[in-house]
Amino acid sequence: MKLASHIERQFNKILFISILSGAMSVLVFSYFSAKNDCENAVEFIVAHVRAVSESQVNAQNVSEIDKDVNLVYAAWKKTQNLDFRIRVFLDETLVAHAGQLALFSGPSKGIAKYETLPSGQKLRIEVQASLLNTMLIALVGLLTISGFLFLLLGFLKKNITRTVKEITMPLEMRVRWLNSASATLQESIKGGYNVATSDITEMKDLDRSLECLFGQVLTYEKDLAKKSFDDGRIRIVNTVVHNLKNLIVVFEHRLKRAESLSDVDKCKFEDVLAQIQDLSSKILLTNKPIDSLSINEKFNLVKSVRRVVSQKKETLNYNDQKSLSLNIETSHLAEIIIDGPRAEFEAALNNIITNSFEATVGSDHVVVSVSVEKGIATVSVIDTGKGIPENILPLLASEGKTFSKPGGSGLGLFHARSTIEGQMHGRLIIDSKEMKGTTVTLTIPLSAKEAVSPFAVRIFPGMNLVLVDDDPLIHNTFKNILNETISNIKISSIFSESELSQWFKQNGPGEIGSRFYLFDYNLKSETTNGLKLIEKYGLALESLLVTGDADRPEIQIEAKKLGVKVVSKDEIEKIKFMPLETHELQDAGLM
């Protein structure tokens, strides 16, 4: 059964039950209302007739009872729509009559009242009320209300039917499209999800979900195709590497027996041979694509860069017009250690330098520079060649994209980026201007052993560490960190600007070095923040701003003006609370 038919059928049932319930309610209400009105009217008439009859009997004017009863009847008929028939008996003798003589033929309500008068006479009053007019009025009301209900519910049905179609037609259209797409799934996925849009929010949500689903299926299909390609490439590379290892054995044997080579040249050949063996061994040790090798080691960055530059220089002996130089900015870089696949890094750097030379003409030169700042090593390869067009630049370092030489595979920069960013957690950035040259920058984090936290807080016994933050969880976090490392300091927890003001009134400004403050930026106050409080109380030299908004430029600028370091709350664990050493305590006069 279709959804539209099901909804319409259920709605028709609701309409029928609603009309029937409405009609029954009106009918029942009319009946009980008419019955109540009739009973009240009869009681009213009986009371008046009794009073008139008793009065005339007491006055011994029995003959006047009929006249007075008819006056009561006439007065009632002028103001009411209910018709009555009245008869009065005295000692079973009819003494008064009002209204028609015969009984009402239609629906009616009758009542008889008996009473003994003070004179001992028996009084009987009979009143019969006709309900015909009341029933006709109720019937007209019932028909009127039923007609109104039919019109109203007919209007509702028309609009509900239109609304159901607005819902079900787009849904049926999408079902038909999905049925058609399932027959030719591959072509449909490539064409994408394509149906007429709907104004219904739920349909829009369904369309977005289906678009997302088809996008994911297309991505999975591409990934599957790439995996098949990579698997085939691995098999080819493994075959080549196996053959290469055989050739390396032959080359190594002949190199040892080469008497015409000097010891220096033999060392150079052996160094190159060792690099080739290293690369080939790692390829054979993994079933993953070449660009996802993850055999890491700690190695000396400067030694690797020197080795690559030295080997590259040897290839320039035949062309004196081009030059290659190495610039190491500071002498302490000799022992800089980084983590990663050394052979792949050297191969990547070699490819970048090769690309730089291929982009140069005439007497251009290439400079390789190495520097370190804040735990990050930077290797830059700078050439003065022809540069790269702006529209080509975003495509470089993607697999299969090349610019520097016709017929290139485009794998050099792609593998370089895969190595630097995928395995060494660094970045490869290309900056180029046409006719001015290109700079390729590699930024690589130093080995954890070499990295130094920029957020160090020196602690000595008795120091008061003041936490100013409106979040109790942050206070607990710092207390847990400090309890694990340092136990001989005092910790003060402050949650607002007013509490800080009161705290200073009680404890005074304190001596320089006796306290250290950790401020949050946002303190649930529209008038101040952590930096304003640091400036207000002159705490820049003994404070650290710990905030979830550390990346906001305006906060960084304001903190820099005050000379306050900023730490993200995500990096709380990086804050190093460092107790002063014994000799430092002695120098400070604390021991």
Buried (B, 14 or more C-beta within 10 A) or exposed (E): EEEBEEBBEEBEEEBEEBBEEBBEEBBEBBBEEBEEBBEEBBEBBBEBBBEBBBEBBEEEEBEBBBEBBBEBBEEBBEEBEBBBBBBBBBEEEEBBBBBEEEEBEEEBBEBEBEEEBEEEBEBBBBBBBBBBBBBEEBEEBBEEBBEEBBEEBEEBBEEBBEEBBEBBEBBBBBEEBEEEBEEEEEEBBEEEBEBEEBEBEEBEEBBEEBBEEBEEBBEEBEEEEEEEEBEEEBEEBBEEBEEBBEEBEEBBEEBEEEEEBEEEEEEBBEEEBEBBBBBBEBBEEBEEBBBEBEBBEEBBBBBBBBBBBEBBBEEBEEEEEBBBEBEBEEEEBEEBBBBBBBBBBBBBBBBBBBBBBBBBEEEBBBBBBBBBEEBBBBBBBBBBBBBBEEEBBEEBBEBEBBBBEEEBEBBBBBBBBBBBBBBBEBBBBBBBEEEEBBBBBBBBBBBEEBEEEEBBBBBBEEBBBBBBBBBEEBBEBBBEBBEEEBEEBEBBBBBBBEBBEEBBEEEEEEEEEEBBBBBBBEBEEEEBBBBBBBBEBEBBEBBBBBBBBBEEEEBBEBBEEBEBBBBBBEEBEEBBBEBBEEEBBEEEEEE
